[in-house]
């Protein structure tokens, strides 16, 4: 089924306000298998509203109107719907009582213009709005001989989203036919949009049942594949088949096969190599650090960074010779290499080493070195006498929790338990395709870091090519 979302309000036709409710509504409609074909923003003008409603009713099955249900003179959604569908408005006594009760609860006088919110369209079902004074309305009607569903929901996000989820979605689920939408997102970097489309258009145009969208932004290409079918498995199979062919065509430009961001992939490579990274930024002003630290679990690989914007700071903090800056300029490959080398040669953090970042491993080592702490952490019935604790080894050797003995079979078991293998950051969800396709090689890591730097500064240049120090 096709749907249209109409956002009502002149404020959204200015540079200061934008429609955000439609994103939530689109997501919920897609979950039901309903595709959104149109999104319209209309100002608070009755004639324009009537025309937009009639156009939407003629070309879609479901129409959602957001906003324009308040008590002011420019809230005209109810009146526009009544005119477009030739319906009458009646004042609902139950809603009038609810408005008076709300005003009494707030201990404020009841303005007469507030009663406008109690006007209900002929044949409409009132949708309760516990978060505001304007109720929603649901209309199941016929337009030009076809059945249409029309919903009126309030405009404020705190009212629109809960009301739509609680009142509209359950009713739609009972009426719309079962249909599933499968989605997949591919991401590529360092390839122009025109070149990507020329390369991929012969492939995705052959899949007429899969809708392909290409979006370009700051050196990044995002391909969204979407297919709607009665069976989710069949829809996902078609999407995956097309995605596989597109991945083969993109080759090394592709860095994500299931929507992961560039910074997530960079951290994934670093995790595979058990490597850390530090960032020295100039023109980007901390943007690369911000993108990396925006990923959950980035502290496992990201050590830190510095913004050395002026030439004096490059010399003072990073030790870049002033003569090098004067000779080649602050924005040059030579200075970029000097910055990378300076931060790469900084002392490694004390936890850098195999498994030493693991909390369980550090706790196990502390227990072995500090019997007093070991004693406090053990159950009371298993602590033993103080003289027994004094005889236990105080070196780095593992301690048998049951007997207090030193190295031996039981201690070896404790050591084996302490050897917890490395795992990527918990906040990252990498698809099976990304895990199998991406190789943990230095070239791929360098390519991903170069793409991230160029995406941050939005001007790919040779100064971004020397982020990683030489082997």
C-alpha positions in Angstrom: 0.0 0.0 0.0 1.1 3.6 -0.8 1.0 6.4 1.8 1.7 10.1 2.0 2.7 12.2 5.0 1.6 15.9 5.0 3.2 18.1 7.6 1.2 21.3 8.2 2.8 24.5 9.5 4.2 27.6 7.9 7.2 27.5 10.3 8.6 24.4 8.5 8.8 26.5 5.3 11.4 28.8 7.0 15.1 28.1 7.6 14.4 27.8 11.4 12.2 24.7 11.7 12.2 21.3 10.0 9.9 18.3 9.9 11.3 15.5 12.1 8.1 13.6 12.9 7.9 12.1 9.4 11.1 10.1 9.9 9.5 8.3 12.9 6.2 7.8 11.0 8.0 6.4 8.0 9.9 3.9 10.0 6.7 2.7 11.7 4.8 2.5 8.4 7.7 0.5 6.7 7.6 -2.0 9.5 4.0 -2.8 8.4 5.1 -3.0 4.8 3.6 0.3 3.9 5.8 2.4 1.7 5.8 6.2 1.8 5.6 7.6 -1.7 5.2 11.3 -0.9 6.1 13.8 1.9 4.5 17.2 1.6 5.0 20.4 3.7 2.1 22.8 3.5 1.8 26.3 5.1 -1.1 27.4 7.2 -3.2 28.4 4.2 -6.6 26.8 3.9 -6.7 26.7 0.1 -3.3 25.1 -0.2 -4.2 22.5 2.5 -7.4 21.6 0.6 -5.5 21.1 -2.6 -2.7 19.0 -0.9 -5.3 16.8 0.8 -7.2 16.1 -2.4 -4.0 15.3 -4.3 -2.9 12.9 -1.6 -6.2 11.1 -1.5 -6.2 10.7 -5.2 -2.7 9.1 -5.4 -2.2 7.1 -2.2 -4.1 4.7 0.1 -3.1 6.1 3.4 -2.7 9.8 4.3 -1.3 11.1 7.5 -1.8 14.8 8.4 0.5 16.2 11.1 -0.1 19.5 12.9 -2.7 22.2 12.6 -5.0 20.8 15.3 -4.4 23.5 17.9 -6.8 26.3 19.1 -5.4 29.2 17.1 -6.7 30.9 14.0 -4.0 29.4 11.8 -4.7 25.8 12.9 -6.8 24.8 9.9 -6.4 21.1 9.4 -9.8 20.1 10.5 -11.5 22.7 8.4 -9.4 21.8 5.3 -10.2 18.1 5.6 -13.9 18.9 6.0 -13.9 21.0 2.8 -11.7 18.5 0.8 -13.9 15.5 1.6 -17.2 17.4 1.9 -17.7 16.5 5.5 -19.2 18.5 8.4 -17.7 19.4 11.7 -19.5 18.7 15.0 -18.5 19.8 18.5 -18.0 16.6 20.6 -19.4 17.0 24.2 -16.9 14.4 25.6 -14.0 16.4 24.2 -15.4 19.7 25.6 -15.6 18.1 29.1 -12.1 16.8 28.7 -10.8 20.3 27.8 -12.5 21.8 30.9 -11.1 19.1 33.1 -7.6 19.7 31.8 -7.9 23.4 32.4 -9.2 22.8 36.0 -6.3 20.4 36.6 -3.8 23.1 35.6 -5.8 25.7 37.6 -6.1 28.0 34.6 -9.2 29.6 33.1 -10.7 27.8 30.0 -10.2 30.1 26.9 -13.2 29.9 24.5 -11.0 29.4 21.5 -9.7 26.2 23.1 -13.1 24.6 22.3 -12.1 24.5 18.7 -10.0 21.4 19.5 -13.3 19.6 20.4 -14.5 19.8 16.7 -14.7 16.3 15.2 -15.1 15.4 11.6 -18.3 13.5 10.5 -17.7 9.8 10.8 -14.3 10.2 12.4 -13.0 8.2 15.4 -11.4 10.3 18.1 -7.9 9.2 19.1 -7.0 10.0 22.7 -4.0 12.3 23.3 -2.8 11.9 26.9 0.2 14.2 26.3 -1.8 17.3 25.0 -5.1 18.9 24.5 -5.7 18.3 20.8 -7.0 14.8 20.1 -6.2 12.9 16.9 -8.8 11.6 14.4 -9.1 8.5 12.3 -11.3 8.5 9.1 -12.0 5.3 7.1 -13.8 6.7 4.0 -14.2 6.3 0.2 -12.7 8.7 -2.2 -13.3 8.5 -6.0 -14.6 5.0 -5.5 -11.6 3.7 -3.5 -11.2 3.0 0.2 -8.9 5.5 1.9 -7.5 5.9 5.4 -6.9 9.4 6.7 -5.3 10.1 10.1 -5.0 13.5 11.8 -2.3 13.7 14.5 -1.0 16.6 16.5 2.3 18.3 15.4 4.5 18.4 18.6 6.8 15.4 18.6 6.0 14.6 22.2 2.4 14.2 21.2 2.6 13.0 17.6 4.9 10.0 18.1 3.2 8.4 21.1 -0.3 8.9 19.7 0.7 7.4 16.3 2.3 4.4 17.9 -0.5 3.7 20.4 -3.6 4.6 18.3 -2.8 4.4 14.6 -0.3 1.5 14.3 -2.6 -1.1 15.9 -5.5 -0.1 13.7 -3.3 -0.2 10.6 -1.9 -3.6 11.5 -5.4 -5.0 11.4 -6.3 -3.5 8.0 -3.2 -3.5 5.8 -2.2 -6.7 4.0 0.8 -8.5 5.4 3.9 -7.3 3.6 7.5 -7.1 4.6 10.3 -4.7 3.6 13.9 -5.8 3.5 16.7 -3.2 3.6 20.4 -3.2 3.1 22.9 -0.4 3.1 26.3 -0.4 1.4 28.9 2.3 1.9 31.9 3.3 -0.3 34.5 6.0 -0.1 36.8 7.9 -2.4 34.6 7.4 -5.5 32.5 10.2 -7.1 28.7 9.7 -7.2 28.6 10.0 -11.0 31.3 7.3 -11.4 29.6 5.1 -8.9 26.2 5.3 -10.7 27.8 4.7 -14.1 29.4 1.6 -12.7 26.4 0.3 -10.8 23.4 1.4 -12.9 23.6 -1.6 -15.3 23.4 -3.9 -12.3 20.7 -2.5 -10.1 18.3 -1.5 -13.0 18.0 -5.2 -13.8 16.3 -5.7 -10.4 13.0 -4.0 -10.9 11.6 -5.2 -7.6 14.4 -3.7 -5.6 14.5 0.1 -5.1 18.0 1.4 -5.1 18.9 4.9 -3.8 22.4 6.5 -4.1 23.3 9.3 -1.6 26.6 11.1 -1.7 28.0 13.2 1.1 31.6 14.4 1.9 33.5 11.7 0.0 31.1 9.0 1.1 28.7 7.1 -1.1 25.7 5.3 0.5 23.6 2.8 -1.4 20.2 1.8 0.1 18.5 -1.3 -1.2 14.9 -1.9 -0.4 12.5 -4.6 -1.4 8.9 -5.2 -0.3 7.3 -8.7 -0.6 4.7 -10.8 1.2 7.5 -13.0 2.5 10.4 -11.5 4.4 12.8 -14.2 3.4 12.1 -13.7 -0.3 12.5 -9.9 0.0 15.8 -10.3 1.9 17.1 -12.8 -0.6 16.5 -10.4 -3.5 18.2 -7.6 -1.6 21.2 -9.8 -0.6 21.6 -11.0 -4.2 21.8 -7.5 -5.6 24.1 -6.4 -2.7 26.5 -9.2 -3.6 26.8 -8.0 -7.2 27.2 -4.4 -6.2 30.0 -5.4 -3.7 31.9 -7.1 -6.5 31.6 -4.1 -8.7 32.7 -1.6 -6.1 35.8 -3.7 -5.1 38.2 -1.7 -2.9 35.9 1.4 -2.8 33.5 -0.5 -0.6 34.2 -0.4 3.1 30.9 -1.5 4.6 28.4 -4.0 3.4 25.7 -3.5 6.1 25.6 0.2 6.9 28.5 0.5 9.3 30.1 3.9 9.4 33.7 4.6 8.3 34.9 5.1 11.9 33.4 1.8 13.0 35.3 0.0 10.3 38.5 1.8 11.3 38.1 0.7 14.9 37.3 -2.8 13.6 40.6 -3.0 11.8 42.5 -1.6 14.8 40.9 -4.2 17.0 41.9 -7.1 14.7 45.5 -5.8 14.8 45.4 -5.1 18.5 46.7 -1.7 17.6 46.1 1.8 19.0 45.8 5.1 17.3 46.5 8.8 18.2 45.4 11.7 16.1 47.2 15.1 15.5 44.8 17.4 13.7 45.2 20.9 12.3 42.6 22.0 9.7 40.0 19.4 10.8 39.9 20.9 14.3 39.2 17.7 16.2 36.6 16.3 13.7 38.4 13.0 13.2 38.8 12.5 17.0 35.1 13.3 17.4 34.0 10.8 14.9 36.2 8.0 16.3 35.2 8.6 19.9 31.5 8.8 18.9 31.6 5.0 18.5 31.0 2.9 21.6 34.1 1.1 22.8 36.5 3.3 20.9 38.7 3.7 24.1 40.1 0.2 23.4 42.0 1.5 20.4 41.9 5.3 20.6 44.6 6.7 22.8 44.0 10.4 22.3 44.7 13.4 20.1 45.6 17.0 19.9 44.5 19.9 17.8 47.6 21.8 16.7 46.1 24.5 14.6 48.7 27.2 14.6 52.3 26.7 13.5 53.6 27.5 17.0 51.5 24.7 18.4 52.7 22.3 15.8 56.2 23.0 17.0 55.5 23.2 20.7 53.3 20.1 21.1 54.3 17.9 18.2 57.9 18.9 17.8 57.6 19.8 14.1 60.6 21.9 13.1 59.7 25.5 12.4 62.1 25.3 9.4 60.0 22.4 7.9 56.8 24.5 8.2 58.4 27.5 6.7 59.8 25.6 3.8 56.8 23.4 2.8 53.9 25.2 4.5 51.6 24.1 7.3 49.3 22.2 4.9 51.7 19.9 3.2 52.6 16.2 3.0 55.9 16.8 4.8 54.3 18.4 7.8 51.6 15.8 7.9 54.2 13.1 8.0 56.1 14.9 10.8 52.9 15.2 12.9 52.1 11.5 12.4 55.6 10.4 13.2 55.7 12.6 16.4 52.5 11.0 17.8 53.4 7.5 16.6 56.7 7.7 18.6 55.0 8.7 21.8 55.3 6.1 24.7 52.7 3.3 24.5 50.1 3.3 27.3 50.9 0.8 30.2 48.0 -1.5 29.3 49.2 -2.0 25.7 49.9 -5.6 25.4 48.2 -8.9 24.7 45.0 -9.1 26.7 46.2 -6.5 29.3 43.3 -4.3 28.4 40.8 -7.0 29.6 39.3 -6.1 32.9 39.1 -9.7 34.0 42.8 -10.3 33.2 43.9 -7.2 35.2 41.8 -8.4 38.1 43.3 -11.8 38.0 46.8 -10.4 38.0 46.0 -8.2 41.0 44.7 -11.2 42.9 48.0 -13.1 42.3 50.2 -10.1 43.3 48.1 -8.9 46.3 47.0 -11.8 48.6 45.3 -9.2 50.9 43.0 -8.1 48.1 42.6 -11.8 47.2 41.5 -12.5 50.7 38.9 -9.8 50.8 37.4 -10.8 47.5 37.0 -14.5 48.5 33.9 -15.8 50.4 34.3 -15.6 54.2 34.2 -19.4 54.6 37.2 -19.8 52.2 39.4 -17.0 53.4 41.6 -19.1 55.7 43.8 -18.0 58.6 46.2 -15.1 58.2 49.2 -17.3 58.6 48.0 -19.4 55.7 47.8 -16.3 53.5 51.3 -15.3 54.5 52.6 -18.5 53.1 51.0 -18.1 49.7 53.2 -16.8 46.9 53.3 -13.1 46.5 54.8 -13.0 43.0 53.1 -12.9 39.6 52.4 -16.6 39.7 48.8 -17.7 39.6 47.2 -18.9 42.8 44.9 -21.9 43.2 41.6 -20.4 44.6 40.7 -23.6 46.4 44.0 -24.6 48.1 46.1 -21.5 48.0 48.9 -23.5 46.3 51.4 -22.0 43.9 52.2 -23.1 40.4 50.7 -26.4 39.5 47.8 -28.0 37.6 45.2 -25.9 39.4 47.2 -22.8 38.9 47.6 -23.6 35.2 43.8 -23.8 35.0 43.5 -20.4 36.5 46.1 -19.1 34.0 44.2 -20.6 31.2 41.0 -18.9 32.4 42.8 -15.6 32.6 43.8 -15.8 28.9 40.7 -14.2 27.6 40.9 -13.7 23.8 40.6 -10.2 22.4 37.1 -9.2 21.1 36.1 -6.1 19.2 34.3 -3.3 21.0 30.9 -4.3 22.2 29.0 -1.4 20.7 29.9 -2.4 17.1 27.7 -4.8 15.1 29.5 -6.0 12.0 27.7 -8.1 9.5 29.0 -11.5 8.3 29.7 -10.0 4.9 31.9 -7.3 6.4 33.8 -9.8 8.5 34.5 -12.2 5.7 35.1 -9.6 3.0 37.3 -7.1 4.8 40.9 -8.3 5.4 42.9 -7.2 8.4 45.8 -6.0 6.3 47.8 -2.9 6.7 46.8 -1.6 3.3 43.1 -1.8 4.1 43.6 -0.1 7.5 45.6 2.7 5.9 42.9 3.1 3.2 40.1 3.3 5.7 42.0 5.9 7.8 42.8 7.9 4.7 39.1 7.9 3.8 38.1 8.9 7.3 40.5 11.9 7.3 39.4 13.0 3.8 35.8 12.7 4.8 36.4 14.8 7.9 38.2 17.7 6.1 35.9 17.3 3.0 38.8 18.0 0.7 40.9 14.9 -0.2 44.5 15.7 -0.6 48.0 14.2 -0.3 48.3 15.6 3.3 45.9 12.9 4.5 47.9 10.1 3.0 50.5 9.6 5.8 48.4 8.9 8.8 50.0 5.6 9.6 53.8 5.5 10.3 55.9 3.1 8.3 56.4 -0.5 9.4 
